Every structure is written in C-alpha cells, then in structure tokens.
C-alpha cells in the first residue's frame, strides 16, 4: 500500500474497500466504525479478531490515533469544558464542549494554526502549521465525547483554523460525521464559520450538506475590514455578501453573521446602523441572524472589549432596525475562553 491508511478519515465504503484489500471481510467495517466512534484503542475491540487488531496498530499500514487530552479545563460556572488535544505528530489543537438546553455542542478546530491573519485572533499568531485530516476533526468529537460521558449532538467549526481553507478534508469530515454508521450528527446541527473565502462559499452552496454557514463580518465597510481582516483585500464586503445571498438562494439555509465587538473600532451605535443598512441592502427580506461576540482579550493584541452597555446598545440598535441580533452567551468565562489561546500558550 503506497499511502498509510488514516483509519478515522475513511468513509464506510472506503473502509470496506480497505479491509477487502487487506484480506479481511468487509462486514468488519460496521463493527470497526462503532469502536472508532467510542474512541476505543484496538485492544478494547472485543469482537474483532487479533489479526485485524494487529493491522490497526501496525503503523506501517496506517494510523489509528484519537486526539489525546493533554489539558482540560472545566468551567465551574456553566460546565463548559475546554480540551487541549495532542495529535499523532504532537501538534496541539483545541476543542470546547458547551452544554445547551437542546444538547451538547462541540466547537472543533480544522487546522493546526491559521494563515488568515485576523488582527484580533489568537489562532493566527503562529501562522498555519498544517491542515487537519477529516479523521482528526472527527476525532475531536470522539475523544471529547468519551471523556465527557454524554452524547454530543451539535458541531460548530469555530475553533482554530479556517475550515474553507481546508476544504476537501472538511467536506470529507461532513460526509463521515453525518453518516448513520459513524456519529450520525444531523447536518442541521452543524455550522461552519468562515472569514469569507468567496470561491469556496460558492462551491459549498453546491454541496449536499444542509449545514448553517456563519460568516465573520466584523466591519461595515471595506477600509475598516481591511484593517482587521487581510482576507478582505482578496474578497471585499460586496463580493462576500453577494456570495452569502447566493448561498441562501441556493440552499434555503439562513445565513448567520458573526460580529466581534472591538471597543472604539467597530462598536458604535452608528456602526450598528450601518450594519443594519448593509444587511438590508443585500438580503432584503431573507432571514439573517447576527451573532454579536464581545471581544475576548488576547495578550499579544492591543484591541479591547467594550462595556456591557455598549454591547447591549449595539444589539438593541440592530433589533430596533429589524435585524435579528443576539449577543453570544459567554461560555466558560472562568476558563481560557477564546479558541487559540491554550494552544498558543502551550506552544510558547
Ligand atoms: N476561521 C473561521 C473560524 C474561526 S473563529 C472564521 O473566521 O470564522 C470563530 C469566530 O471567533 C470568528 O468569528 C472569529 O472572527 C472570532 N474571534 C476570533 N478571535 C476572537 C477574539 N479574540 N474575540 C472574539 N471573537 C474572536
């Protein structure tokens, strides 16, 4: 076999084919996938014969590695759990499990580091090291669920990395995670957050996954957005919002915008009005939701968060102008909140 098998990155069909090639019966695929979903090492796989377990642990053939917990922080306030995971090549990534009334949702990383360069973000401080495989994205859910002890039924791709900059692996992850043979998580409970790679948003609109697209907007005009998000010089606000509108028109899925409020930069009531105008201009009566995120302070960055009152005024202004907006509940305020910080500190 020329390339090593990434066991967790295989679809059911590929797993069957790989087993056949290795001289194993294809019915083992379903059994294996059950064990993979439990995060079980080969020696726990009681209904799998030794010959196949030996294949799974043979690193000349393939890699079966679940992200390993190297640090875990539990919020004593709301039960949010943040994990620092180690991958097979010792790269570190983060995931966060959040408890909601409707179930547990995990925020997963899609890359080790990030090359998008947003000026307020911790994930991009060391640049991008590498893309995660589909199995490494899936593995975060598996390892977190094994530790957390409860089913995780929702996924947001809002951890470290830009998911659309790792397009093929993210699509493969979506294919696997929604499969009844794997974790069987419904696409309506999955959202993907992007800083605005327009070519990939257009491609995503043609895929078969009814996931929610969240767009990190963070500014109301190009000169403001250029300053904090380098991607804006490639695809500006007009190109981005046109792509988002097309995404809705093709998929019928409501677009969600993330808007991180940075004190004195983008959080004045005038900017709230401009944001409302912008959204109405492009979306008219189409459903849109604005998710306001009070900035999480990052030591290396000079930006500051505004006061609670500023945040509330911004949110109220949007709602008064007919734009559906909410402030993101601050989960786990007593643990390293925003993604990228744990990894960054550990790497230092
Ligand atoms: N690359 C994707 C997902 C990454 S992060 C994206 O850009 O959407 C998820 C969200 O958190 C994004 O909206 C991102 O802009 C925001 N974010 C990053 N750093 C932040 C910080 N320090 N405080 C608040 N929000 C932040």
Boltz pocket constraint, residues with backbone or C-beta under 6 A from the ligand:
constraints:
  - pocket:
      binder: B
      contacts: [[A, 118], [A, 120], [A, 121], [A, 122], [A, 157], [A, 158], [A, 159], [A, 160], [A, 161], [A, 162], [A, 163], [A, 193], [A, 194], [A, 195], [A, 196], [A, 214], [A, 215], [A, 216], [A, 258], [A, 259], [A, 260], [A, 293], [A, 294], [A, 295], [A, 296], [A, 297], [A, 298], [A, 338], [A, 339]]
      max_distance: 6.0
